[in-house]
């Protein structure tokens, strides 16, 4: 879902970056989207493996332990 949102943001920003008003803002959005797709999206498989393993470490913790 996050990838779809960033794609939508990047496409909108790309269309608007051509104009002079707010061009830097829109270029910043494009750069942030590139960062997401280059650095964050590749981590999805590792996160999905954590979920798929159904590790109970966090679920078993109790508030009193802190």
mmCIF file of the N, C-alpha and C atoms, coordinates in Angstrom:
data_MODEL
# 
_entry.id   MODEL 
# 
loop_
_atom_site.group_PDB 
_atom_site.id 
_atom_site.type_symbol 
_atom_site.label_atom_id 
_atom_site.label_alt_id 
_atom_site.label_comp_id 
_atom_site.label_asym_id 
_atom_site.label_entity_id 
_atom_site.label_seq_id 
_atom_site.pdbx_PDB_ins_code 
_atom_site.Cartn_x 
_atom_site.Cartn_y 
_atom_site.Cartn_z 
_atom_site.occupancy 
_atom_site.B_iso_or_equiv 
_atom_site.pdbx_formal_charge 
_atom_site.auth_seq_id 
_atom_site.auth_comp_id 
_atom_site.auth_asym_id 
_atom_site.auth_atom_id 
_atom_site.pdbx_PDB_model_num 
ATOM 1   N N  . UNK A 1 1  ? 0.832  -1.188  0.000   1.00 0.00 ? 1  UNK A N  1 
ATOM 2   C CA . UNK A 1 1  ? 0.000  0.000   0.000   1.00 0.00 ? 1  UNK A CA 1 
ATOM 3   C C  . UNK A 1 1  ? 0.877  1.252   0.000   1.00 0.00 ? 1  UNK A C  1 
ATOM 4   N N  . UNK A 1 2  ? 1.915  1.230   0.801   1.00 0.00 ? 2  UNK A N  1 
ATOM 5   C CA . UNK A 1 2  ? 2.799  2.408   0.835   1.00 0.00 ? 2  UNK A CA 1 
ATOM 6   C C  . UNK A 1 2  ? 3.442  2.663   -0.530  1.00 0.00 ? 2  UNK A C  1 
ATOM 7   N N  . UNK A 1 3  ? 3.796  1.608   -1.228  1.00 0.00 ? 3  UNK A N  1 
ATOM 8   C CA . UNK A 1 3  ? 4.394  1.774   -2.552  1.00 0.00 ? 3  UNK A CA 1 
ATOM 9   C C  . UNK A 1 3  ? 3.397  2.428   -3.511  1.00 0.00 ? 3  UNK A C  1 
ATOM 10  N N  . UNK A 1 4  ? 2.143  2.032   -3.439  1.00 0.00 ? 4  UNK A N  1 
ATOM 11  C CA . UNK A 1 4  ? 1.127  2.650   -4.293  1.00 0.00 ? 4  UNK A CA 1 
ATOM 12  C C  . UNK A 1 4  ? 0.969  4.135   -3.962  1.00 0.00 ? 4  UNK A C  1 
ATOM 13  N N  . UNK A 1 5  ? 0.975  4.448   -2.667  1.00 0.00 ? 5  UNK A N  1 
ATOM 14  C CA . UNK A 1 5  ? 0.850  5.851   -2.266  1.00 0.00 ? 5  UNK A CA 1 
ATOM 15  C C  . UNK A 1 5  ? 2.031  6.671   -2.774  1.00 0.00 ? 5  UNK A C  1 
ATOM 16  N N  . UNK A 1 6  ? 3.247  6.144   -2.610  1.00 0.00 ? 6  UNK A N  1 
ATOM 17  C CA . UNK A 1 6  ? 4.419  6.872   -3.085  1.00 0.00 ? 6  UNK A CA 1 
ATOM 18  C C  . UNK A 1 6  ? 4.410  7.008   -4.605  1.00 0.00 ? 6  UNK A C  1 
ATOM 19  N N  . UNK A 1 7  ? 3.929  5.982   -5.301  1.00 0.00 ? 7  UNK A N  1 
ATOM 20  C CA . UNK A 1 7  ? 3.830  6.084   -6.753  1.00 0.00 ? 7  UNK A CA 1 
ATOM 21  C C  . UNK A 1 7  ? 2.860  7.193   -7.153  1.00 0.00 ? 7  UNK A C  1 
ATOM 22  N N  . UNK A 1 8  ? 1.728  7.256   -6.493  1.00 0.00 ? 8  UNK A N  1 
ATOM 23  C CA . UNK A 1 8  ? 0.743  8.311   -6.772  1.00 0.00 ? 8  UNK A CA 1 
ATOM 24  C C  . UNK A 1 8  ? 1.329  9.691   -6.494  1.00 0.00 ? 8  UNK A C  1 
ATOM 25  N N  . UNK A 1 9  ? 2.020  9.817   -5.368  1.00 0.00 ? 9  UNK A N  1 
ATOM 26  C CA . UNK A 1 9  ? 2.652  11.090  -5.009  1.00 0.00 ? 9  UNK A CA 1 
ATOM 27  C C  . UNK A 1 9  ? 3.694  11.476  -6.063  1.00 0.00 ? 9  UNK A C  1 
ATOM 28  N N  . UNK A 1 10 ? 4.521  10.516  -6.455  1.00 0.00 ? 10 UNK A N  1 
ATOM 29  C CA . UNK A 1 10 ? 5.587  10.801  -7.424  1.00 0.00 ? 10 UNK A CA 1 
ATOM 30  C C  . UNK A 1 10 ? 5.020  11.193  -8.787  1.00 0.00 ? 10 UNK A C  1 
ATOM 31  N N  . UNK A 1 11 ? 3.980  10.493  -9.231  1.00 0.00 ? 11 UNK A N  1 
ATOM 32  C CA . UNK A 1 11 ? 3.387  10.826  -10.528 1.00 0.00 ? 11 UNK A CA 1 
ATOM 33  C C  . UNK A 1 11 ? 2.756  12.212  -10.513 1.00 0.00 ? 11 UNK A C  1 
ATOM 34  N N  . UNK A 1 12 ? 2.078  12.536  -9.426  1.00 0.00 ? 12 UNK A N  1 
ATOM 35  C CA . UNK A 1 12 ? 1.477  13.862  -9.298  1.00 0.00 ? 12 UNK A CA 1 
ATOM 36  C C  . UNK A 1 12 ? 2.559  14.934  -9.239  1.00 0.00 ? 12 UNK A C  1 
ATOM 37  N N  . UNK A 1 13 ? 3.597  14.683  -8.444  1.00 0.00 ? 13 UNK A N  1 
ATOM 38  C CA . UNK A 1 13 ? 4.688  15.644  -8.317  1.00 0.00 ? 13 UNK A CA 1 
ATOM 39  C C  . UNK A 1 13 ? 5.416  15.828  -9.635  1.00 0.00 ? 13 UNK A C  1 
ATOM 40  N N  . UNK A 1 14 ? 5.595  14.742  -10.371 1.00 0.00 ? 14 UNK A N  1 
ATOM 41  C CA . UNK A 1 14 ? 6.284  14.834  -11.655 1.00 0.00 ? 14 UNK A CA 1 
ATOM 42  C C  . UNK A 1 14 ? 5.507  15.723  -12.623 1.00 0.00 ? 14 UNK A C  1 
ATOM 43  N N  . UNK A 1 15 ? 4.208  15.589  -12.619 1.00 0.00 ? 15 UNK A N  1 
ATOM 44  C CA . UNK A 1 15 ? 3.376  16.409  -13.501 1.00 0.00 ? 15 UNK A CA 1 
ATOM 45  C C  . UNK A 1 15 ? 3.426  17.879  -13.102 1.00 0.00 ? 15 UNK A C  1 
ATOM 46  N N  . UNK A 1 16 ? 3.531  18.136  -11.804 1.00 0.00 ? 16 UNK A N  1 
ATOM 47  C CA . UNK A 1 16 ? 3.517  19.519  -11.321 1.00 0.00 ? 16 UNK A CA 1 
ATOM 48  C C  . UNK A 1 16 ? 4.902  20.141  -11.238 1.00 0.00 ? 16 UNK A C  1 
ATOM 49  N N  . UNK A 1 17 ? 5.953  19.354  -11.273 1.00 0.00 ? 17 UNK A N  1 
ATOM 50  C CA . UNK A 1 17 ? 7.317  19.873  -11.129 1.00 0.00 ? 17 UNK A CA 1 
ATOM 51  C C  . UNK A 1 17 ? 7.736  20.698  -12.331 1.00 0.00 ? 17 UNK A C  1 
ATOM 52  N N  . UNK A 1 18 ? 7.015  20.581  -13.422 1.00 0.00 ? 18 UNK A N  1 
ATOM 53  C CA . UNK A 1 18 ? 7.363  21.318  -14.634 1.00 0.00 ? 18 UNK A CA 1 
ATOM 54  C C  . UNK A 1 18 ? 7.127  22.819  -14.478 1.00 0.00 ? 18 UNK A C  1 
ATOM 55  N N  . UNK A 1 19 ? 6.143  23.186  -13.656 1.00 0.00 ? 19 UNK A N  1 
ATOM 56  C CA . UNK A 1 19 ? 5.846  24.602  -13.449 1.00 0.00 ? 19 UNK A CA 1 
ATOM 57  C C  . UNK A 1 19 ? 6.837  25.230  -12.482 1.00 0.00 ? 19 UNK A C  1 
ATOM 58  N N  . UNK A 1 20 ? 6.931  26.534  -12.511 1.00 0.00 ? 20 UNK A N  1 
ATOM 59  C CA . UNK A 1 20 ? 7.884  27.242  -11.663 1.00 0.00 ? 20 UNK A CA 1 
ATOM 60  C C  . UNK A 1 20 ? 7.442  27.259  -10.204 1.00 0.00 ? 20 UNK A C  1 
ATOM 61  N N  . UNK A 1 21 ? 6.137  27.360  -9.965  1.00 0.00 ? 21 UNK A N  1 
ATOM 62  C CA . UNK A 1 21 ? 5.630  27.466  -8.592  1.00 0.00 ? 21 UNK A CA 1 
ATOM 63  C C  . UNK A 1 21 ? 5.743  26.133  -7.881  1.00 0.00 ? 21 UNK A C  1 
ATOM 64  N N  . UNK A 1 22 ? 6.511  26.110  -6.806  1.00 0.00 ? 22 UNK A N  1 
ATOM 65  C CA . UNK A 1 22 ? 6.623  24.908  -5.988  1.00 0.00 ? 22 UNK A CA 1 
ATOM 66  C C  . UNK A 1 22 ? 7.442  23.795  -6.605  1.00 0.00 ? 22 UNK A C  1 
ATOM 67  N N  . UNK A 1 23 ? 8.250  24.107  -7.599  1.00 0.00 ? 23 UNK A N  1 
ATOM 68  C CA . UNK A 1 23 ? 9.032  23.072  -8.282  1.00 0.00 ? 23 UNK A CA 1 
ATOM 69  C C  . UNK A 1 23 ? 9.955  22.335  -7.316  1.00 0.00 ? 23 UNK A C  1 
ATOM 70  N N  . UNK A 1 24 ? 10.598 23.059  -6.410  1.00 0.00 ? 24 UNK A N  1 
ATOM 71  C CA . UNK A 1 24 ? 11.485 22.412  -5.444  1.00 0.00 ? 24 UNK A CA 1 
ATOM 72  C C  . UNK A 1 24 ? 10.716 21.461  -4.543  1.00 0.00 ? 24 UNK A C  1 
ATOM 73  N N  . UNK A 1 25 ? 9.527  21.863  -4.117  1.00 0.00 ? 25 UNK A N  1 
ATOM 74  C CA . UNK A 1 25 ? 8.687  21.004  -3.275  1.00 0.00 ? 25 UNK A CA 1 
ATOM 75  C C  . UNK A 1 25 ? 8.376  19.706  -4.001  1.00 0.00 ? 25 UNK A C  1 
ATOM 76  N N  . UNK A 1 26 ? 7.980  19.803  -5.258  1.00 0.00 ? 26 UNK A N  1 
ATOM 77  C CA . UNK A 1 26 ? 7.609  18.619  -6.030  1.00 0.00 ? 26 UNK A CA 1 
ATOM 78  C C  . UNK A 1 26 ? 8.821  17.745  -6.336  1.00 0.00 ? 26 UNK A C  1 
ATOM 79  N N  . UNK A 1 27 ? 9.950  18.367  -6.602  1.00 0.00 ? 27 UNK A N  1 
ATOM 80  C CA . UNK A 1 27 ? 11.179 17.581  -6.815  1.00 0.00 ? 27 UNK A CA 1 
ATOM 81  C C  . UNK A 1 27 ? 11.578 16.843  -5.538  1.00 0.00 ? 27 UNK A C  1 
ATOM 82  N N  . UNK A 1 28 ? 11.315 17.455  -4.401  1.00 0.00 ? 28 UNK A N  1 
ATOM 83  C CA . UNK A 1 28 ? 11.577 16.794  -3.129  1.00 0.00 ? 28 UNK A CA 1 
ATOM 84  C C  . UNK A 1 28 ? 10.701 15.569  -2.945  1.00 0.00 ? 28 UNK A C  1 
ATOM 85  N N  . UNK A 1 29 ? 9.447  15.654  -3.361  1.00 0.00 ? 29 UNK A N  1 
ATOM 86  C CA . UNK A 1 29 ? 8.548  14.499  -3.280  1.00 0.00 ? 29 UNK A CA 1 
ATOM 87  C C  . UNK A 1 29 ? 9.031  13.370  -4.180  1.00 0.00 ? 29 UNK A C  1 
ATOM 88  N N  . UNK A 1 30 ? 9.501  13.724  -5.356  1.00 0.00 ? 30 UNK A N  1 
ATOM 89  C CA . UNK A 1 30 ? 10.026 12.711  -6.278  1.00 0.00 ? 30 UNK A CA 1 
ATOM 90  C C  . UNK A 1 30 ? 11.257 12.046  -5.676  1.00 0.00 ? 30 UNK A C  1 
ATOM 91  N N  . UNK A 1 31 ? 12.124 12.832  -5.071  1.00 0.00 ? 31 UNK A N  1 
ATOM 92  C CA . UNK A 1 31 ? 13.327 12.280  -4.447  1.00 0.00 ? 31 UNK A CA 1 
ATOM 93  C C  . UNK A 1 31 ? 12.957 11.365  -3.276  1.00 0.00 ? 31 UNK A C  1 
ATOM 94  N N  . UNK A 1 32 ? 11.968 11.756  -2.490  1.00 0.00 ? 32 UNK A N  1 
ATOM 95  C CA . UNK A 1 32 ? 11.530 10.921  -1.366  1.00 0.00 ? 32 UNK A CA 1 
ATOM 96  C C  . UNK A 1 32 ? 10.953 9.601   -1.869  1.00 0.00 ? 32 UNK A C  1 
ATOM 97  N N  . UNK A 1 33 ? 10.212 9.648   -2.961  1.00 0.00 ? 33 UNK A N  1 
ATOM 98  C CA . UNK A 1 33 ? 9.660  8.421   -3.545  1.00 0.00 ? 33 UNK A CA 1 
ATOM 99  C C  . UNK A 1 33 ? 10.782 7.513   -4.043  1.00 0.00 ? 33 UNK A C  1 
ATOM 100 N N  . UNK A 1 34 ? 11.770 8.111   -4.691  1.00 0.00 ? 34 UNK A N  1 
ATOM 101 C CA . UNK A 1 34 ? 12.923 7.308   -5.149  1.00 0.00 ? 34 UNK A CA 1 
ATOM 102 C C  . UNK A 1 34 ? 13.622 6.646   -3.975  1.00 0.00 ? 34 UNK A C  1 
ATOM 103 N N  . UNK A 1 35 ? 13.788 7.390   -2.890  1.00 0.00 ? 35 UNK A N  1 
ATOM 104 C CA . UNK A 1 35 ? 14.401 6.820   -1.692  1.00 0.00 ? 35 UNK A CA 1 
ATOM 105 C C  . UNK A 1 35 ? 13.583 5.623   -1.207  1.00 0.00 ? 35 UNK A C  1 
ATOM 106 N N  . UNK A 1 36 ? 12.258 5.796   -1.107  1.00 0.00 ? 36 UNK A N  1 
ATOM 107 C CA . UNK A 1 36 ? 11.402 4.714   -0.632  1.00 0.00 ? 36 UNK A CA 1 
ATOM 108 C C  . UNK A 1 36 ? 11.570 3.475   -1.490  1.00 0.00 ? 36 UNK A C  1 
ATOM 109 N N  . UNK A 1 37 ? 11.500 3.642   -2.815  1.00 0.00 ? 37 UNK A N  1 
ATOM 110 C CA . UNK A 1 37 ? 11.586 2.487   -3.704  1.00 0.00 ? 37 UNK A CA 1 
ATOM 111 C C  . UNK A 1 37 ? 12.978 1.859   -3.710  1.00 0.00 ? 37 UNK A C  1 
ATOM 112 N N  . UNK A 1 38 ? 14.017 2.649   -3.457  1.00 0.00 ? 38 UNK A N  1 
ATOM 113 C CA . UNK A 1 38 ? 15.386 2.122   -3.463  1.00 0.00 ? 38 UNK A CA 1 
ATOM 114 C C  . UNK A 1 38 ? 15.803 1.497   -2.143  1.00 0.00 ? 38 UNK A C  1 
ATOM 115 N N  . UNK A 1 39 ? 15.337 2.076   -1.024  1.00 0.00 ? 39 UNK A N  1 
ATOM 116 C CA . UNK A 1 39 ? 15.863 1.667   0.277   1.00 0.00 ? 39 UNK A CA 1 
ATOM 117 C C  . UNK A 1 39 ? 14.853 0.998   1.209   1.00 0.00 ? 39 UNK A C  1 
ATOM 118 N N  . UNK A 1 40 ? 13.622 1.372   1.133   1.00 0.00 ? 40 UNK A N  1 
ATOM 119 C CA . UNK A 1 40 ? 12.625 0.833   2.064   1.00 0.00 ? 40 UNK A CA 1 
ATOM 120 C C  . UNK A 1 40 ? 11.844 -0.349  1.484   1.00 0.00 ? 40 UNK A C  1 
ATOM 121 N N  . UNK A 1 41 ? 11.384 -0.223  0.264   1.00 0.00 ? 41 UNK A N  1 
ATOM 122 C CA . UNK A 1 41 ? 10.587 -1.290  -0.345  1.00 0.00 ? 41 UNK A CA 1 
ATOM 123 C C  . UNK A 1 41 ? 11.324 -2.630  -0.389  1.00 0.00 ? 41 UNK A C  1 
ATOM 124 N N  . UNK A 1 42 ? 12.631 -2.659  -0.665  1.00 0.00 ? 42 UNK A N  1 
ATOM 125 C CA . UNK A 1 42 ? 13.317 -3.956  -0.676  1.00 0.00 ? 42 UNK A CA 1 
ATOM 126 C C  . UNK A 1 42 ? 13.309 -4.675  0.677   1.00 0.00 ? 42 UNK A C  1 
ATOM 127 N N  . UNK A 1 43 ? 13.013 -3.983  1.750   1.00 0.00 ? 43 UNK A N  1 
ATOM 128 C CA . UNK A 1 43 ? 12.989 -4.597  3.081   1.00 0.00 ? 43 UNK A CA 1 
ATOM 129 C C  . UNK A 1 43 ? 11.689 -5.352  3.357   1.00 0.00 ? 43 UNK A C  1 
ATOM 130 N N  . UNK A 1 44 ? 10.715 -5.228  2.478   1.00 0.00 ? 44 UNK A N  1 
ATOM 131 C CA . UNK A 1 44 ? 9.393  -5.809  2.721   1.00 0.00 ? 44 UNK A CA 1 
ATOM 132 C C  . UNK A 1 44 ? 9.471  -7.315  2.938   1.00 0.00 ? 44 UNK A C  1 
ATOM 133 N N  . UNK A 1 45 ? 10.248 -8.015  2.132   1.00 0.00 ? 45 UNK A N  1 
ATOM 134 C CA . UNK A 1 45 ? 10.323 -9.471  2.285   1.00 0.00 ? 45 UNK A CA 1 
ATOM 135 C C  . UNK A 1 45 ? 10.837 -9.870  3.656   1.00 0.00 ? 45 UNK A C  1 
ATOM 136 N N  . UNK A 1 46 ? 11.810 -9.138  4.176   1.00 0.00 ? 46 UNK A N  1 
ATOM 137 C CA . UNK A 1 46 ? 12.324 -9.450  5.512   1.00 0.00 ? 46 UNK A CA 1 
ATOM 138 C C  . UNK A 1 46 ? 11.245 -9.239  6.563   1.00 0.00 ? 46 UNK A C  1 
ATOM 139 N N  . UNK A 1 47 ? 10.474 -8.164  6.445   1.00 0.00 ? 47 UNK A N  1 
ATOM 140 C CA . UNK A 1 47 ? 9.386  -7.912  7.409   1.00 0.00 ? 47 UNK A CA 1 
ATOM 141 C C  . UNK A 1 47 ? 8.299  -8.968  7.298   1.00 0.00 ? 47 UNK A C  1 
ATOM 142 N N  . UNK A 1 48 ? 7.988  -9.380  6.081   1.00 0.00 ? 48 UNK A N  1 
ATOM 143 C CA . UNK A 1 48 ? 6.971  -10.409 5.900   1.00 0.00 ? 48 UNK A CA 1 
ATOM 144 C C  . UNK A 1 48 ? 7.419  -11.741 6.495   1.00 0.00 ? 48 UNK A C  1 
ATOM 145 N N  . UNK A 1 49 ? 8.703  -12.041 6.443   1.00 0.00 ? 49 UNK A N  1 
ATOM 146 C CA . UNK A 1 49 ? 9.214  -13.266 7.051   1.00 0.00 ? 49 UNK A CA 1 
ATOM 147 C C  . UNK A 1 49 ? 9.039  -13.236 8.565   1.00 0.00 ? 49 UNK A C  1 
ATOM 148 N N  . UNK A 1 50 ? 9.226  -12.068 9.166   1.00 0.00 ? 50 UNK A N  1 
ATOM 149 C CA . UNK A 1 50 ? 9.018  -11.923 10.611  1.00 0.00 ? 50 UNK A CA 1 
ATOM 150 C C  . UNK A 1 50 ? 7.564  -12.222 10.955  1.00 0.00 ? 50 UNK A C  1 
ATOM 151 N N  . UNK A 1 51 ? 6.656  -11.663 10.183  1.00 0.00 ? 51 UNK A N  1 
ATOM 152 C CA . UNK A 1 51 ? 5.229  -11.889 10.424  1.00 0.00 ? 51 UNK A CA 1 
ATOM 153 C C  . UNK A 1 51 ? 4.875  -13.359 10.184  1.00 0.00 ? 51 UNK A C  1 
ATOM 154 N N  . UNK A 1 52 ? 5.384  -13.921 9.119   1.00 0.00 ? 52 UNK A N  1 
ATOM 155 C CA . UNK A 1 52 ? 5.063  -15.304 8.762   1.00 0.00 ? 52 UNK A CA 1 
ATOM 156 C C  . UNK A 1 52 ? 5.583  -16.297 9.783   1.00 0.00 ? 52 UNK A C  1 
ATOM 157 N N  . UNK A 1 53 ? 6.660  -15.953 10.477  1.00 0.00 ? 53 UNK A N  1 
ATOM 158 C CA . UNK A 1 53 ? 7.227  -16.886 11.458  1.00 0.00 ? 53 UNK A CA 1 
ATOM 159 C C  . UNK A 1 53 ? 6.367  -17.005 12.707  1.00 0.00 ? 53 UNK A C  1 
ATOM 160 N N  . UNK A 1 54 ? 5.455  -16.048 12.876  1.00 0.00 ? 54 UNK A N  1 
ATOM 161 C CA . UNK A 1 54 ? 4.536  -16.041 14.024  1.00 0.00 ? 54 UNK A CA 1 
ATOM 162 C C  . UNK A 1 54 ? 5.277  -16.129 15.362  1.00 0.00 ? 54 UNK A C  1 
ATOM 163 N N  . UNK A 1 55 ? 6.443  -15.467 15.408  1.00 0.00 ? 55 UNK A N  1 
ATOM 164 C CA . UNK A 1 55 ? 7.212  -15.412 16.654  1.00 0.00 ? 55 UNK A CA 1 
ATOM 165 C C  . UNK A 1 55 ? 6.385  -14.736 17.733  1.00 0.00 ? 55 UNK A C  1 
ATOM 166 N N  . UNK A 1 56 ? 6.392  -15.272 18.929  1.00 0.00 ? 56 UNK A N  1 
ATOM 167 C CA . UNK A 1 56 ? 5.534  -14.762 20.007  1.00 0.00 ? 56 UNK A CA 1 
ATOM 168 C C  . UNK A 1 56 ? 6.254  -13.834 20.972  1.00 0.00 ? 56 UNK A C  1 
ATOM 169 N N  . UNK A 1 57 ? 7.478  -13.449 20.674  1.00 0.00 ? 57 UNK A N  1 
ATOM 170 C CA . UNK A 1 57 ? 8.269  -12.624 21.589  1.00 0.00 ? 57 UNK A CA 1 
ATOM 171 C C  . UNK A 1 57 ? 7.508  -11.384 22.050  1.00 0.00 ? 57 UNK A C  1 
ATOM 172 N N  . UNK A 1 58 ? 7.011  -10.605 21.137  1.00 0.00 ? 58 UNK A N  1 
ATOM 173 C CA . UNK A 1 58 ? 6.307  -9.372  21.512  1.00 0.00 ? 58 UNK A CA 1 
ATOM 174 C C  . UNK A 1 58 ? 4.954  -9.667  22.151  1.00 0.00 ? 58 UNK A C  1 
ATOM 175 N N  . UNK A 1 59 ? 4.251  -10.633 21.634  1.00 0.00 ? 59 UNK A N  1 
ATOM 176 C CA . UNK A 1 59 ? 2.937  -10.957 22.168  1.00 0.00 ? 59 UNK A CA 1 
ATOM 177 C C  . UNK A 1 59 ? 3.008  -11.465 23.607  1.00 0.00 ? 59 UNK A C  1 
ATOM 178 N N  . UNK A 1 60 ? 4.090  -12.169 23.941  1.00 0.00 ? 60 UNK A N  1 
ATOM 179 C CA . UNK A 1 60 ? 4.227  -12.743 25.273  1.00 0.00 ? 60 UNK A CA 1 
ATOM 180 C C  . UNK A 1 60 ? 4.697  -11.759 26.330  1.00 0.00 ? 60 UNK A C  1 
ATOM 181 N N  . UNK A 1 61 ? 5.184  -10.605 25.919  1.00 0.00 ? 61 UNK A N  1 
ATOM 182 C CA . UNK A 1 61 ? 5.687  -9.627  26.886  1.00 0.00 ? 61 UNK A CA 1 
ATOM 183 C C  . UNK A 1 61 ? 4.535  -9.050  27.714  1.00 0.00 ? 61 UNK A C  1 
ATOM 184 N N  . UNK A 1 62 ? 4.855  -8.669  28.922  1.00 0.00 ? 62 UNK A N  1 
ATOM 185 C CA . UNK A 1 62 ? 3.854  -8.102  29.833  1.00 0.00 ? 62 UNK A CA 1 
ATOM 186 C C  . UNK A 1 62 ? 4.264  -6.688  30.208  1.00 0.00 ? 62 UNK A C  1 
ATOM 187 N N  . UNK A 1 63 ? 3.313  -5.840  30.409  1.00 0.00 ? 63 UNK A N  1 
ATOM 188 C CA . UNK A 1 63 ? 3.575  -4.437  30.739  1.00 0.00 ? 63 UNK A CA 1 
ATOM 189 C C  . UNK A 1 63 ? 4.409  -4.314  32.009  1.00 0.00 ? 63 UNK A C  1 
ATOM 190 N N  . UNK A 1 64 ? 4.177  -5.180  32.965  1.00 0.00 ? 64 UNK A N  1 
ATOM 191 C CA . UNK A 1 64 ? 4.888  -5.125  34.247  1.00 0.00 ? 64 UNK A CA 1 
ATOM 192 C C  . UNK A 1 64 ? 6.392  -5.359  34.080  1.00 0.00 ? 64 UNK A C  1 
ATOM 193 N N  . UNK A 1 65 ? 6.801  -5.956  33.003  1.00 0.00 ? 65 UNK A N  1 
ATOM 194 C CA . UNK A 1 65 ? 8.221  -6.225  32.784  1.00 0.00 ? 65 UNK A CA 1 
ATOM 195 C C  . UNK A 1 65 ? 9.011  -4.960  32.478  1.00 0.00 ? 65 UNK A C  1 
ATOM 196 N N  . UNK A 1 66 ? 8.304  -3.893  32.200  1.00 0.00 ? 66 UNK A N  1 
ATOM 197 C CA . UNK A 1 66 ? 9.003  -2.647  31.858  1.00 0.00 ? 66 UNK A CA 1 
ATOM 198 C C  . UNK A 1 66 ? 8.995  -1.769  33.038  1.00 0.00 ? 66 UNK A C  1 
# 
